[in-house]
């Protein structure tokens, strides 16, 4: 459990890393610090307008990546 609030810088860093490693189809920063992200070309784009929402999304992606690596369900 976190003891500090999520920051925009932390969310930006995580989304950038996931994008560079090919875990996101599309990631675009917005002018107000929000992110529009898309996991696959056919998935619905999501707008993450708060760092907490962004880190929740990052956690979801990381769980899926780890599951795919081990071949086991969550």
Secondary structure as UniProt FT lines:
FT   HELIX           8..20
FT   TURN            21..22
FT   STRAND          26..29
FT   TURN            31..32
FT   STRAND          35..38
FT   TURN            41..42
FT   STRAND          46..48
FT   HELIX           51..70
//
